[in-house]
Amino acid sequence: MKVSERLSDLEDSAVSSILSRAAGQDWSDVLPLAGGEPRFKLPSSVARDFEDQQLLASKITKYSPFCGIEELLQRIKDKLQIINRIKCDVTDLIVVPGGSAGLSGALAAIVNPGDQVVVPDPCWEHYIQIIRLFGAEPVRFRMHFNGTRYEPDFSDLRSKLGPRVAAVLVNTPLNPCGAVLSESECAELVAITQEFGVWLVSDEEYESFTYGKTRVASPRALSESVISVYSFSKSFSMTGIRLGYVVAPQSIVKLIRRYALYTYMYPPTPSQYMALAALQGSYVDYLDELRCEYERKAARLIDGLAKISGVSCWQPEGGVYLFPRMPVDSDRELVEELISREHLLSVPGSVAGSLGRGHIRLFVGVADDLLDEAVVRLRRFFETRLA
Ligand code: PLP
């Protein structure tokens, strides 16, 4: 199939359709719990540096080096060691315009048309489309819910690793259900992918958001052949700067660099200085503050949902979403009705895979009064439905 045919074959994401639908209405009371757009304060070092518009303006007229500015790469290398316990050289790194560009660069480097890429069920809806964009076929392995947490079903994963599989793509914490891979699960994933000779790609977009005693573990800390993708979007509340980075074997970095060269060319220069400012500040404290804030908000929403009959919601191990089970037959119809009747935006669980059916995804990173109002509207919705 031609690339243009593949592109026209892809579907719009549920989130983009829901956001466009709401934007087309004249509603002043929309509750924006669909997209994961953090509304948290910037790291203070970024706010301070870029109050000076001159500084930002001076970066606008410059192309960046292909893999990113040297000082930023050095800071990323240090951050990976401090936060993710990953040791690497700067030559194992490439800065990219967001986690999304990191994922597409990584897949461009390792996937051929006709290959299969194995992803969790449930997973971020974009995975399916990005994989199809490269002419490959997504295949699912089950995340098993054991009553308190989702865990990878390794025997199901093994059963999917046939001769056409090029890679396993995981996400920790997992959007939408908040599963966080433990260190032993990371080790098992590394062992299985090595046994079958396929790439392991680890998307750690939500790396900072782990709750309770759970802490992030990265498969890349266990093996240098893993490709890990990070972003400043969620962890530093800077979705707008469109900046992320990939840590990978140098042979893969070289291919991602070439993919970059013939698509977007360079990562944006002003954004890199903003990311550099973030990593020059006391980011360990910032990330922890943010983690606590999301944990508090998730708990607040869980408490509210617990009061709605038929809704069941457990405490996720991480991420920025809740994924409650709803008392309905069709999560898609429910989301539609919640939009039109209650102006509450959420995402149907079934877009994340068959195991998402009957769930909806709710973003917790909004103001507390919006979370409380979401509970009021959900409650009203189900009460009037049952009346
Ligand atoms: N990976 C996951 C699981 C996501 O949910 C997202 C965005 O929502 C991304 C990657 C990419 O985000 P960005 O390109 O802003 O880093």
Residues whose N, C-alpha, C, O or C-beta is under 5 A from the ligand:
A	BS01	PLP	G36 G98 G99 S100 A101 W124 N171 N175 D203 E205 S231 S233 G244
